[in-house]
Amino acid sequence: MAKADRPLDNINGNPGKSSQSDVSEHGLTTWVQDNALNPAYNALIVEPGNALRQTVNCVARPVISKDLIEPRLNSAHSTEAKFLGGEWWTQNICSGLAAAAVYSVAGKFAGGALGLANSKVKILSSHLLTNEVALNTGRVTDAVGGAGNFVGRVMLNEKVAQVIGAACYDGMKETKPGETNLGNMAGGAASFSVFEMSNTFIDSKFRAAGSLGLLGKARREFGKAGLRIIPGALGSSAQIVSSHLLSKQEMPSDQKAWVESMVAGGAMNAVLPWFQRGMNRRRPVQDLESSVKKDDSSKEKLGAPVVDTITSLVCKTDPTRQYSDYTHYFSENVSFVRSSVNIYTVNGHTTKIIYPKSDGFSLLSLTESETQIPEKIAGLLDELPDARLVKNIRIDENPHYNEPWLKLSGERNCKIEAEATRDGDIIINQPKAHTNLRNVVFHEFAHLLKNRDSIYGRLFNDAVILEPKKHIWEKEVACDPDETYAVLMGEELLVKGFDDVIPTMKKYPLESAICMRDLEQCLRTIPAELRSTEHRKYESRISYANRVTVPKAKKILVEKFSDPDLDIRKRAVRVFGSLGSIRDMEILYKELLSSKDKDLSKEITYAILRIFNDSGISLLRKR
């Protein structure tokens, strides 16, 4: 029986035949080519090439009435091997290993397409659900927004993308006798669903291991690869069964082909996560940015300043007379003043830094150079969880225009260091050389984080009322939930070291849990290339809160379910719905059955629906 062409022969169009003299002359080289390289070549080049050709021609035929790509790639020769013999095993394993690379590329393309579609959906939804609508529709908007977040999470999930990519690639392949494109798609989706679920489970069991040396990590990786062989075989079995049932409405009868598919699938799944990680590896921007800041060269992030004029609110004098109300004070004592400023752009950010051009101001705040504060702020922007929330950071050389009014109202020692506006501006008033810019910027950022359209910002107001312990900063914030959030999130949970964060979470578990859930929601909307240099730090704190703080918070809320005050019970149910999981459903069901108040029953129903929604999202989260 004459052998088919070699890969090189196919490419050059010069078919060559193999004979016994070839085998005797080349020996091992010929055996490796026939049983290892050629099967890998077929899986890596021929099959995807012909699949792409078929797809392009299917699109081109209705338009130009002919095939756009004429020549078809011929499969490279593989020795006809004895079933379960050494050559048989080699051919199927090499084919599976090469196919892993192709399917990883398919998953990457599918992920890119889904990400683009998700961005378009977000743009559309932003037009449909404006802030005014959100304020007027209350929890209905939360439900719609939650559903949108769930759909977005599905579209951005790498495992979903891999399943869809595999299904699309299998659907593009040339069909063999008895196969259909739809059946092949169903088979691809079935096999990779098994692969992804089993691989996630295996990874979760190995994640508990502590820090390992290089040899230990290698052993762990190869151990995981070995465990993935069996799920790979099962996934391929699911593929061939699904394909036959949909294409022929019968179980596969070719037992040999079934076994071959299982062997190739086991080999493919063993190395599939390695190819996926290689495809998803990105340039280490975070490490580069961290090194820049350690070298104190954040000034390199600043663009050349542009001189412009802006309008500021300025208090005319330091009033001593009484005013009937704030409106009277504002109209009599506050004016709009135009002033000259330098506007800096920051590389890698859309935020602009606005700095006074007055020479006298530098004497109040700086000891080195005029750009000292802008340079510090540029470095802080890299550390914010999501700097996109900040439109401008402006340094104002004047005191805050409301300071005199607060003094007249009884706050004699009141000093307003900064303010966050609804437009996304952070205004820092008269910073001194000793001003803690990190605390100020993170505090005001926390205001912007809470005031974005997030359910957790509203739930935090309930948590302030439900938290059993009083705050050490209560006098400063006067029990204002917005200020409480800004201090807790901005000056404690985000800024302080982990050893200092743990006692804060322990003392205020309910508010800390809501803050961390809000931060978690924020981080998940950020593209990888725009992540903060402190992104991993924030993720580790969220992980700690979910393991330790959230269970404590839920225990407090369950105790509040029996509070005699109906308003307290309703608030507790609302917050519980944002922290609970499927395992907590029984608690809410009991409360629903025993509830005799219509409004409380509504709150419990909303909480149950929210847990169902969030639990659906959590099943798709990347571990």
C-alpha positions in Angstrom: 0.0 0.0 0.0 1.6 3.3 -1.1 1.9 5.9 1.6 0.4 9.4 1.3 2.4 12.6 1.0 4.7 14.1 3.6 3.8 17.6 4.9 6.8 19.1 3.1 5.7 17.3 -0.1 2.2 18.8 0.2 3.5 22.3 0.6 5.8 22.2 -2.4 3.3 20.3 -4.5 5.8 17.5 -5.1 4.2 14.2 -3.8 6.7 11.8 -2.6 6.2 8.1 -1.8 7.7 6.2 1.1 9.1 2.8 0.7 10.8 0.2 2.8 14.2 1.6 1.8 13.2 4.9 3.3 12.4 3.2 6.6 15.6 1.2 6.7 17.6 4.3 5.6 16.1 6.8 8.1 14.8 4.4 10.8 13.7 6.4 13.8 13.4 9.6 11.9 10.8 8.1 9.5 8.9 6.5 12.4 8.7 9.8 14.3 7.5 11.7 11.2 4.8 9.1 10.4 3.5 8.6 13.9 4.2 11.8 15.7 4.9 14.8 13.4 2.3 14.0 10.7 -0.6 13.5 13.1 0.3 16.7 14.9 0.6 18.5 11.5 -2.8 17.4 10.5 -4.4 18.6 13.7 -2.4 21.8 13.9 -2.4 22.9 10.2 -4.5 20.8 7.9 -7.8 20.6 9.9 -8.0 24.3 10.9 -6.8 25.4 7.4 -9.5 23.4 5.7 -12.1 24.6 8.2 -11.1 28.2 7.5 -11.2 27.5 3.8 -14.7 26.0 4.0 -16.0 28.9 6.1 -14.6 31.6 3.7 -16.0 29.8 0.7 -19.5 29.4 2.3 -19.5 33.2 2.8 -18.1 34.0 -0.6 -20.3 31.8 -2.8 -23.5 33.8 -2.4 -21.6 37.0 -3.2 -19.2 36.0 -6.1 -20.8 32.7 -7.1 -17.5 30.8 -6.7 -15.1 29.6 -4.1 -12.6 32.2 -3.0 -10.0 29.6 -1.8 -9.7 26.8 -4.3 -6.9 24.4 -3.2 -7.6 22.1 -0.3 -4.8 21.0 2.1 -4.1 17.3 1.9 -3.6 15.4 5.1 -0.1 14.1 5.9 0.5 10.4 6.0 0.3 8.4 9.2 1.2 4.7 9.4 -1.8 2.4 9.6 -1.3 1.3 13.2 -2.4 -1.7 15.0 -5.2 -1.0 17.5 -3.8 -0.2 20.9 -0.2 -0.7 19.6 2.6 1.6 20.2 2.2 3.5 17.0 -1.6 3.8 17.6 -1.0 5.4 21.0 1.7 7.8 19.6 -0.5 9.0 16.8 -3.6 9.7 18.9 -1.7 11.4 21.7 0.3 13.7 19.4 -2.9 14.6 17.5 -4.6 15.5 20.8 -1.6 17.6 22.0 -1.6 19.6 18.8 -5.3 20.1 18.8 -5.1 21.7 22.3 -3.2 24.6 20.7 -5.9 25.1 18.0 -8.8 25.0 20.4 -7.0 27.5 22.7 -6.8 29.9 19.8 -10.5 29.3 19.0 -11.4 30.1 22.6 -9.3 33.3 22.5 -11.0 34.5 19.3 -14.4 33.7 20.8 -13.5 35.6 24.0 -12.5 38.7 21.9 -15.8 38.6 20.0 -17.8 38.2 23.2 -15.9 41.0 24.9 -16.6 43.3 21.9 -20.3 42.4 22.0 -20.5 43.0 25.7 -19.0 46.5 25.3 -21.7 47.3 22.7 -24.4 46.0 25.0 -23.1 48.2 27.8 -23.2 51.2 25.5 -26.8 50.4 24.6 -27.9 49.7 28.2 -26.3 53.0 29.3 -28.7 54.8 27.0 -31.7 52.8 28.1 -31.1 53.0 31.8 -30.0 56.5 32.7 -29.4 57.7 36.2 -32.8 59.5 36.2 -34.6 56.3 35.3 -32.6 54.4 38.0 -33.6 56.9 40.7 -37.3 56.7 39.7 -37.6 52.9 39.3 -35.8 51.8 42.5 -35.4 48.1 42.9 -36.8 47.4 39.4 -33.6 49.0 38.0 -31.5 47.0 40.4 -33.1 43.8 39.1 -32.6 44.9 35.5 -29.0 46.0 36.2 -28.4 42.7 38.0 -29.6 40.8 35.0 -27.4 42.9 32.8 -24.4 42.2 35.0 -25.2 38.5 34.8 -25.3 38.5 31.0 -22.1 40.6 31.0 -20.4 38.2 33.3 -21.4 35.3 31.1 -20.0 37.0 28.0 -16.7 37.9 29.7 -16.2 34.5 31.3 -13.1 32.7 29.8 -14.6 29.3 30.3 -17.8 30.2 28.4 -15.6 31.7 25.6 -13.6 28.4 25.4 -16.8 26.3 25.1 -18.2 28.6 22.4 -14.9 28.8 20.6 -14.7 25.0 20.5 -18.2 24.6 19.3 -17.7 27.2 16.5 -14.4 25.5 15.4 -16.0 22.1 15.3 -18.9 23.5 13.4 -16.5 25.0 10.8 -14.7 21.7 10.2 -15.3 19.6 7.1 -17.9 17.0 7.9 -17.2 13.3 7.4 -19.8 10.8 6.2 -22.7 10.6 8.7 -21.7 14.0 10.4 -23.4 17.3 10.3 -22.0 20.8 11.2 -24.7 21.2 13.9 -23.9 17.8 15.4 -20.2 18.7 15.5 -20.9 22.0 17.2 -23.0 20.2 19.9 -20.2 17.7 20.4 -17.6 20.5 20.8 -19.7 22.3 23.3 -20.4 19.1 25.3 -16.7 18.0 25.4 -15.4 21.4 26.5 -18.1 21.9 29.0 -16.8 18.7 30.7 -13.2 19.9 30.3 -13.7 23.3 31.8 -15.8 22.1 34.8 -13.4 19.3 35.6 -10.3 21.5 35.2 -11.8 24.1 37.5 -12.5 21.5 40.1 -8.9 20.1 39.9 -7.4 23.5 40.1 -9.4 24.3 43.3 -8.1 21.2 45.0 -4.5 22.1 44.3 -4.9 25.8 45.2 -4.7 25.1 48.9 -1.0 24.2 48.6 1.4 26.8 50.1 4.4 28.4 48.5 6.5 25.8 46.6 9.9 25.8 45.1 10.4 25.4 41.4 10.6 21.6 41.7 7.4 21.5 43.8 5.5 23.7 41.3 6.6 21.5 38.4 5.4 18.4 40.3 2.1 20.0 41.1 1.6 21.1 37.4 2.4 17.6 36.1 0.2 16.0 38.8 -2.7 18.2 37.7 -2.0 17.3 34.1 -2.2 13.6 34.9 -5.6 14.1 36.7 -7.0 15.9 33.7 -6.5 12.9 31.4 -9.6 11.0 32.7 -12.0 14.1 32.4 -10.5 14.6 28.9 -11.4 11.1 27.9 -14.9 11.5 29.3 -15.3 14.9 27.6 -14.4 13.4 24.2 -16.8 10.5 24.9 -19.5 13.2 25.5 -18.5 14.8 22.2 -18.8 11.7 20.0 -22.1 10.7 21.6 -23.6 14.2 21.3 -22.5 14.5 17.7 -23.9 11.1 16.7 -27.2 11.6 18.5 -27.8 15.0 16.8 -26.5 13.9 13.4 -27.8 10.3 13.1 -30.2 10.0 16.1 -28.3 7.0 17.2 -25.4 6.0 19.5 -21.9 5.7 17.9 -21.3 2.1 16.7 -17.6 2.4 15.7 -16.0 1.4 19.0 -12.4 1.9 17.7 -13.1 5.5 16.7 -14.7 6.1 20.1 -11.6 4.8 21.9 -9.3 6.9 19.7 -11.3 10.0 20.4 -11.1 9.3 24.2 -7.3 8.9 24.0 -6.8 12.1 22.0 -9.2 13.9 24.3 -7.3 12.8 27.4 -4.0 14.0 25.9 -5.6 17.3 24.8 -7.1 18.1 28.1 -3.9 17.3 30.0 -2.1 20.2 28.4 -5.1 22.5 27.5 -4.8 24.8 30.5 -1.1 25.4 29.7 -2.0 26.6 26.2 -4.9 28.7 27.6 -2.6 30.4 30.0 -0.1 31.1 27.2 -2.8 32.7 25.1 -4.0 34.8 28.0 -0.6 36.0 29.1 -0.3 39.8 28.9 2.6 42.2 29.1 3.3 42.8 32.8 2.3 46.5 32.8 1.6 46.5 36.6 5.2 45.4 37.4 6.6 48.1 35.2 4.4 50.8 36.7 5.4 49.6 40.2 9.1 49.9 39.4 8.6 53.4 38.1 7.0 54.5 41.3 9.7 52.9 43.5 12.3 54.9 41.5 10.2 58.1 42.3 10.0 58.8 38.6 6.2 59.3 38.5 6.9 62.8 37.0 7.6 60.9 33.7 3.8 60.2 33.7 3.0 63.9 33.6 2.5 65.6 30.2 3.6 69.2 29.6 1.2 71.6 31.4 -1.3 73.6 29.4 -2.2 77.0 30.8 -5.9 77.7 31.0 -8.5 79.5 33.2 -11.2 77.9 35.3 -14.0 79.1 37.5 -13.9 78.5 41.3 -16.2 79.2 44.2 -14.6 81.5 46.7 -15.8 82.9 50.0 -15.6 86.7 49.9 -14.7 87.3 53.6 -14.7 85.4 56.9 -18.2 86.4 58.0 -19.1 87.1 61.6 -22.8 88.2 61.2 -25.6 85.7 61.2 -27.5 84.5 58.1 -31.0 83.3 58.1 -30.1 80.1 56.1 -27.5 78.6 53.8 -29.1 80.1 50.7 -28.8 83.6 52.3 -25.2 82.9 53.2 -24.3 81.6 49.7 -25.9 84.5 47.9 -24.2 87.1 50.1 -20.8 85.6 50.7 -19.8 83.3 47.9 -18.7 84.4 44.4 -17.4 82.9 41.2 -13.8 83.7 40.5 -11.8 83.0 37.3 -8.2 82.0 37.9 -5.2 80.8 35.8 -4.1 77.2 36.2 -1.8 74.6 34.7 -3.6 71.5 33.4 -1.5 68.3 33.4 -2.4 65.1 31.5 -1.3 61.8 33.0 0.0 59.0 30.8 -2.2 55.9 31.0 -5.2 57.9 32.5 -8.0 60.1 31.4 -7.9 62.1 34.6 -6.4 65.6 34.4 -4.5 67.3 37.2 -5.4 71.0 37.6 -2.9 73.1 39.5 -2.9 76.8 40.4 -0.5 79.0 38.5 -0.2 81.5 41.3 3.4 82.0 42.6 2.2 82.7 46.1 0.5 79.4 46.4 3.7 77.4 46.1 4.9 79.1 49.3 2.0 77.6 51.2 2.3 74.0 50.3 5.5 73.0 48.5 9.1 72.8 49.7 10.8 71.4 46.5 9.3 72.3 43.2 6.1 73.4 41.6 5.3 70.0 40.3 5.7 68.1 43.5 2.0 67.7 44.3 1.0 66.8 40.7 3.7 64.2 40.6 2.4 62.6 43.8 -1.1 62.6 42.5 0.0 61.0 39.3 1.4 58.2 41.3 -1.7 57.8 43.4 -3.9 57.5 40.3 -2.0 54.3 39.5 -3.1 52.9 42.9 -6.8 53.8 42.8 -9.0 50.8 42.2 -10.6 52.5 39.2 -9.2 55.8 38.3 -11.8 56.2 35.5 -14.2 57.4 38.1 -12.1 60.5 38.6 -12.5 63.2 35.9 -10.2 65.8 37.3 -8.1 66.3 40.5 -7.9 70.1 41.1 -5.7 71.9 43.7 -7.5 75.0 44.9 -5.4 77.7 46.5 -8.4 79.0 48.4 -10.1 77.6 51.5 -13.4 75.8 50.9 -16.2 78.2 50.4 -18.4 76.4 52.9 -15.9 76.6 55.8 -17.2 80.0 57.2 -20.8 78.7 57.1 -19.9 75.6 59.1 -18.1 77.7 61.7 -21.2 79.9 62.0 -23.3 76.8 62.4 -21.3 75.7 65.4 -18.5 73.7 63.8 -15.8 76.0 65.0 -12.8 73.7 64.3 -14.1 72.5 60.9 -11.6 72.3 58.2 -12.7 71.0 54.8 -9.6 69.6 53.1 -11.3 68.3 50.0 -14.5 67.7 48.1 -15.7 65.2 45.5 -18.3 66.5 43.1 -21.1 64.7 41.3 -19.3 65.4 38.0 -16.3 63.3 39.1 -14.0 66.1 40.2 -11.8 65.9 43.3 -11.0 69.4 44.7 -8.3 69.7 47.3 -8.3 73.0 49.2 -5.0 74.6 50.2 -2.9 71.4 50.7 0.1 71.9 53.0 3.5 70.2 53.0 2.2 67.9 55.8 -1.1 67.1 54.0 -1.6 63.3 53.7 -2.4 63.3 50.0 -2.9 59.6 49.9 -5.7 59.7 52.5 -7.3 62.8 51.0 -7.4 61.3 47.4 -8.5 57.9 48.5 -11.2 59.4 50.8 -12.7 61.5 48.0 -12.4 58.6 45.6 -14.5 56.5 48.0 -17.2 59.2 47.8 -17.2 58.8 44.0 -17.2 55.0 44.3 -20.3 55.1 46.6 -22.1 57.7 44.6 -21.9 55.8 41.3 -25.1 53.9 40.5 -24.4 50.9 42.7 -26.8 49.0 44.9 -24.1 48.5 47.5 -23.8 52.3 48.0 -27.5 52.3 49.1 -27.2 49.2 51.1 -24.3 50.7 53.1 -26.7 53.3 54.4 -28.7 50.4 55.9 -25.5 48.8 57.2 -24.6 52.0 59.2 -27.9 51.7 61.1 -27.6 48.0 61.6 -23.9 47.9 62.7 -23.9 47.1 66.4 -20.7 49.0 67.3 -20.2 52.7 67.2 -17.4 54.3 65.1 -14.2 55.7 66.5 -14.6 58.5 63.9 -18.2 59.2 64.7 -17.7 62.7 65.9 -15.8 63.7 62.8 -18.4 62.3 60.3 -21.4 63.1 62.4 -23.0 59.7 61.6 -23.2 60.7 57.9 -23.3 57.4 55.9 -21.5 59.0 53.0 -18.6 60.2 55.3 -18.6 56.9 57.1 -18.2 55.0 53.8 -15.4 57.4 52.7 -13.5 57.0 56.0 -14.0 53.2 56.2 -13.3 52.4 52.6 -10.9 55.3 51.6 -8.8 55.7 54.7 -9.0 52.2 56.2 -9.7 49.3 53.9 -7.9 50.6 50.8 -5.0 52.5 52.3 -3.8 50.8 55.5 -1.6 47.7 55.7 -3.3 44.3 55.9 -2.4 43.9 59.6 -4.4 47.1 60.3 -7.3 46.2 58.0 -8.1 42.9 59.8 -9.0 44.6 63.2 -11.2 47.1 61.3 -13.1 44.4 59.5 -13.4 42.6 62.8 -14.8 45.6 64.6 -17.2 46.7 61.7 -18.0 43.4 59.9 -21.3 44.5 58.4 -20.1 47.7 56.8 -16.8 46.2 55.8 -18.6 43.3 54.1 -20.7 45.7 52.0 -17.6 47.8 51.2 -15.7 44.8 50.0 -18.7 43.6 47.8 -18.9 47.1 46.3 -15.1 47.1 45.6 -15.4 43.6 44.1 -18.2 44.8 41.8 -16.0 47.8 40.8 -12.9 45.7 40.0 -14.8 43.4 37.7 -15.7 46.2 35.4 -12.1 47.1 34.7 -10.2 45.8 31.7 -7.0 44.0 32.5 -4.9 46.7 30.8 -6.4 49.4 33.0 -6.1 47.6 36.3 -4.6 49.4 39.3 -1.0 48.5 40.4 -2.6 47.5 43.7 -5.2 45.3 42.0 -3.9 42.0 43.6 -3.8 43.6 47.0 -7.5 44.6 46.7 -8.4 41.1 45.5 -6.7 39.5 48.5 -8.7 41.7 50.9 -11.9 40.9 49.1 -11.1 37.2 49.4 -10.4 37.6 53.1 -13.7 39.4 53.6 -15.6 36.8 51.7 -14.1 34.0 53.9 -14.1 35.7 57.3 -16.0 38.9 57.4 -19.1 38.1 55.4 -20.1 35.1 57.6 -19.9 37.3 60.7 -22.0 40.0 59.0 -24.6 37.4 58.0 -24.8 36.2 61.6 -25.5 39.8 62.8 -28.2 40.2 60.2 -29.9 36.9 61.2 -30.1 38.2 64.7 -31.7 41.4 63.4 -34.5 39.4 61.8 -36.1 39.0 65.2 -35.7 42.7 66.1 -39.1 44.2 67.3 -38.5 47.2 65.1 -40.1 46.4 61.6 -37.8 48.9 59.9 -34.7 47.2 61.3 -36.0 43.8 60.1 -36.6 45.2 56.6 -33.1 46.7 56.4 -31.5 43.5 57.6 -33.3 41.5 54.9 -32.2 43.9 52.2 -28.5 43.7 53.3 -28.7 39.9 53.7 -29.9 39.5 50.1 -26.6 41.1 48.9 -24.4 38.9 51.1 -26.3 35.6 51.2 -25.8 32.5 49.0 -27.9 29.6 48.0 -27.0 27.9 51.3 -28.8 30.7 53.1 -32.1 30.3 51.2 -33.7 28.2 53.9 -33.3 31.1 56.4 -35.1 33.5 54.1 -37.8 31.0 53.2 -38.6 30.5 56.9 -38.8 34.3 57.3 -41.1 34.6 54.3 -43.5 31.9 55.7 -43.6 33.6 59.1 -43.9 37.1 57.8 -47.2 38.9 58.5 -46.2 42.2 57.0 -46.7 42.8 53.3 -43.7 45.1 52.9 -41.4 42.8 54.8 -42.5 39.9 52.6 -41.7 42.0 49.5 -38.2 42.7 50.9 -37.6 39.0 51.5 -38.8 38.2 48.0 -36.4 40.7 46.5 -33.6 39.3 48.7 -34.3 35.7 47.4 -34.3 36.9 43.8 -31.0 38.8 44.3 -29.3 35.7 45.8 -30.5 33.6 42.8 -29.0 36.2 40.5 -25.7 36.6 42.3 -25.3 32.8 42.7 -25.7 32.4 39.0 -22.9 34.9 38.5 -20.7 33.2 41.0 -20.9 29.9 39.1 -19.2 31.7 36.2 -16.5 33.5 38.1 -13.0 32.7 37.3 -11.5 30.9 40.2 
